[in-house]
Amino acid sequence: MSFVTQARVIQPGGASLSEGVFQQLRTYIYERTGIFFADNKKYLLESRVSRRLLSLGVPSFESYYRMLTNGQGSSELVHLINTVTINETFFFRNDFQFAALQDTILPELIKKRRGEKIDRIRIWSAACSTGEEPYTIAMVLKDKIIPRFPSLKLEIVASDINSHVLDVARKGTYKEYAIRAVSEDYLRRYFVQDGDKFHLHDQIKKMVDFRQVNLFDRNTMRSMRRFDIIFAANVLIYFDFNSKQAVISSVYNSLNKGGYLLVGNSETLYGVSQAFKPIHFEKAIAYRKE
Ligand SMILES: C[S@@+](CC[C@H](N)C(=O)[O-])C[C@H]1O[C@@H](n2cnc3c(N)ncnc32)[C@H](O)[C@@H]1O
């Protein structure tokens, strides 16, 4: 809880974020992650980072910023990132996108790859948060694709910048909120309920390989290559125009020719990149690398 006074927001613990330190902190975060806190998001940065101040016992945002920028910075960066990223997600978040994936994108890609004598499809969920998106992909593959193409090798890589969400993802245990859009049939076949918890079956968990990747880090991105389908959904909204362009250009290089990029429902590549061809499906768009 925070208390609004006339001039500023006072966080529990008493520290408040001055305009000057806000500018420094947001630049620090932006340069390392591409995530941009606009002026109207100052309150968000303040309330999130104040939790970190409290748990470290650091008295002010100024001292915290000093800590980040002296020798201790690199070990604190991971905590700062875990604190400021927004990880909202759920299974089958965009069901029209998954319908396009199973009915058109995958069957067409598989046919094309087989024509090229390649019996392998690689999918990357590139901002996977707590794992609901890659596990949704895994369930769709298990249910709809593997029975039709049993000899096909399928790989699902899932990554996020936030180390904490990846730990949650690897466990594969979810609450009601996350599974609210999962069909009864999939719930019964792929989850075990234990009170208010839903444990995903090992057969689905084993299909996904989780790793930590910062989409804004060009060096790491150079090691992420040869994917047929990349989901970068509901992450572009946290970037400004320049970081969006930088990330999309790296993602482009990570895709095979003819591969597809899928972004969030409220996101678009319009004005960001002309390198892809938008392919329209019922209530979903995918971007193909030509
Ligand atoms: C709102 S979640 C989206 C989860 C999922 N893709 C979906 O659509 O439901 C956005 C995720 O992007 C991650 N993220 C933010 N900046 C990132 C970056 N530079 N590199 C990789 N992941 C990032 C956050 O940690 C967060 O988990």
Ligand as a Chemical Component Dictionary entry (heavy atoms), coordinates in Angstrom:
data_LIG
# 
_chem_comp.id                   LIG 
_chem_comp.type                 NON-POLYMER 
_chem_comp.pdbx_formal_charge   0 
_chem_comp.three_letter_code    LIG 
# 
loop_
_chem_comp_atom.comp_id 
_chem_comp_atom.atom_id 
_chem_comp_atom.alt_atom_id 
_chem_comp_atom.type_symbol 
_chem_comp_atom.charge 
_chem_comp_atom.model_Cartn_x 
_chem_comp_atom.model_Cartn_y 
_chem_comp_atom.model_Cartn_z 
_chem_comp_atom.pdbx_ordinal 
LIG C1  C1  C 0  3.679  -9.805  -20.067 1  
LIG S1  S1  S 1  4.866  -11.099 -20.124 2  
LIG C2  C2  C 0  4.350  -11.981 -21.578 3  
LIG C3  C3  C 0  4.299  -13.466 -21.370 4  
LIG C4  C4  C 0  3.793  -14.272 -22.572 5  
LIG N1  N1  N 0  4.603  -14.092 -23.735 6  
LIG C5  C5  C 0  2.364  -13.912 -22.889 7  
LIG O1  O1  O 0  2.097  -13.309 -23.927 8  
LIG O2  O2  O -1 1.471  -14.250 -22.087 9  
LIG C6  C6  C 0  6.292  -10.213 -20.693 10 
LIG C7  C7  C 0  7.601  -10.923 -20.355 11 
LIG O3  O3  O 0  8.665  -10.290 -21.067 12 
LIG C8  C8  C 0  9.820  -10.399 -20.276 13 
LIG N2  N2  N 0  10.820 -9.417  -20.754 14 
LIG C9  C9  C 0  10.834 -8.070  -20.600 15 
LIG N3  N3  N 0  11.929 -7.544  -21.157 16 
LIG C10 C10 C 0  12.632 -8.574  -21.688 17 
LIG C11 C11 C 0  13.861 -8.661  -22.395 18 
LIG N4  N4  N 0  14.614 -7.580  -22.663 19 
LIG N5  N5  N 0  14.289 -9.892  -22.781 20 
LIG C12 C12 C 0  13.541 -10.997 -22.520 21 
LIG N6  N6  N 0  12.376 -10.980 -21.842 22 
LIG C13 C13 C 0  11.919 -9.779  -21.435 23 
LIG C14 C14 C 0  9.314  -10.123 -18.875 24 
LIG O4  O4  O 0  10.199 -10.615 -17.885 25 
LIG C15 C15 C 0  7.959  -10.837 -18.886 26 
LIG O5  O5  O 0  8.036  -12.119 -18.320 27 
# 
loop_
_chem_comp_bond.comp_id 
_chem_comp_bond.atom_id_1 
_chem_comp_bond.atom_id_2 
_chem_comp_bond.value_order 
_chem_comp_bond.pdbx_ordinal 
LIG C1  S1  SING 1  
LIG S1  C2  SING 2  
LIG S1  C6  SING 3  
LIG C2  C3  SING 4  
LIG C3  C4  SING 5  
LIG C4  N1  SING 6  
LIG C4  C5  SING 7  
LIG C5  O1  DOUB 8  
LIG C5  O2  SING 9  
LIG C6  C7  SING 10 
LIG C7  O3  SING 11 
LIG C7  C15 SING 12 
LIG O3  C8  SING 13 
LIG C8  N2  SING 14 
LIG C8  C14 SING 15 
LIG N2  C9  SING 16 
LIG N2  C13 SING 17 
LIG C9  N3  DOUB 18 
LIG N3  C10 SING 19 
LIG C10 C11 SING 20 
LIG C10 C13 DOUB 21 
LIG C11 N4  SING 22 
LIG C11 N5  DOUB 23 
LIG N5  C12 SING 24 
LIG C12 N6  DOUB 25 
LIG N6  C13 SING 26 
LIG C14 O4  SING 27 
LIG C14 C15 SING 28 
LIG C15 O5  SING 29 
# 
